[in-house]
Amino acid sequence: MGVPLDQDTKRGLTLIAPPLVYALALLAGPLLAVLVFSFWTQDYLTIDRTPTLANYAEALTDPIYRTIMGRSIAISGVVTIVTVILAFPVAYYVSFHVRPDRKSLWLFLITIPFWTSYLLRIFLWKVMLGFNGVINSALTGLGLIDAPLTFLLYNANAVVLTLSHAFAPFAILPIFVALEKIDRSLLEAARDLGETAVTTFLRVTLPLAMPGVIAALLIVFIPTVGDYVTPAEVGGPGGLMIANLIQAHFGGLNNAPMGATLAILAMGIVTIIALATVLIARKLSGGAR
């Protein structure tokens, strides 16, 4: 016999049951469908439901898939590092140098990019970086260049720049929250014990802010790997990522099982990298203590 549930437990289960069913139906269900699809094969409109690992073997051995997957991880890694490095000084300034009554205003200003459509922001960068865009027109008008620069758009650098701008608020906010939780008396004690401003930051502030930094790393890295709109608009052939290949297999290439396979592999690789990042951060923070 099972252990009888008390009234509070029953009430709690009743409250969480609807969102749990909703999550399973709309999140776990589609993921399970994608996983099952990855073990099938498709010949144009005909789907063979015989379980097979052929898609995984092809995805892991075909140099095209390996190259694009590696490029996706590299671009997302660069975007994550650049975004967090640029976000930390902003979060630090707002936390330590802005008056408490004005911090809400600064956070409000940081979230202004969310007021516009994500697609619109991509198009704005496309206008700025284009052959006849704002940057080229300004440089030509100032006489700094004779002809428009062609390397600003349709490459991996354009993808990194656009994604770094788009995800900057996602990195600033968790770092700011972690910095706000730091007890200022610890910093004063470090200075009283002879630490300089630099060593206080490295030995006290940064280790205590690491949970926010790790959260920012994960929040930026995980979605950028799966972004396909930005590479499609500003990446060009050299900036396409794995999500573009997945979309192509589900669309024009008409090979949904291979698209599902690439999606599962991408999720698996991202999960491994995320777990490794968390474990390394815990070891580093433990050593710092």
Buried (B, 14 or more C-beta within 10 A) or exposed (E): EEEEEEEEEEEEEEEEEEEEEEEEEEEEEEEEEBBEBBBBBBEEEEEEEEEBEBBBEEBEEEEEBEEBBEBBBEBBBBBBBBBBEBBBEBBBEBBEEBEEEEBEEBBEEBEEBEEEEEEEBBEBBBEBBBEEBEBBBEBBEEEEEEEBBEEBBBBBBBBBBBBBBBBBBBBBBBBBBBBBEBEEEEBEEBBEEEBEEEEBBEEBBBBBBBBBBBBBBBBBBBBBBBBBBBBBBBBBEEBBBBBBBBBBBBEEEBBBBBBBBBBBBBBEBBEEBBEEBBEEBEEEBEEEE
